[in-house]
Amino acid sequence: MNMAYSMPTLTGRELEILALVAIGCSAKEVGRRCGITYRTVQSHLDSMRLKLRAHNTTHMVAIALATDLLPEADFQS
């Protein structure tokens, strides 16, 4: 049975974290910038990986760019 895949909705905080990871910030740096713990960042990353059905963080960022969750213009200088 072929079921259409619909893009899940990410929260504002998840998008904020994803954008920081996409520009190269570590989970610890994301935590410092967002005022949350490293473990909370990891929880958000885990949640996003599941929602996006990504294999890892790199795959998650690639999916986000390909589906315009994170516009490429935000990462070009």
Secondary structure by P-SEA (a helix, b strand, c coil): cbbbbcbbbbcaaaaaaaaaaaacccaaaaaaaacccaaaaaaaaaaaaaaaccccaaaaaaaaaaacccccccccc
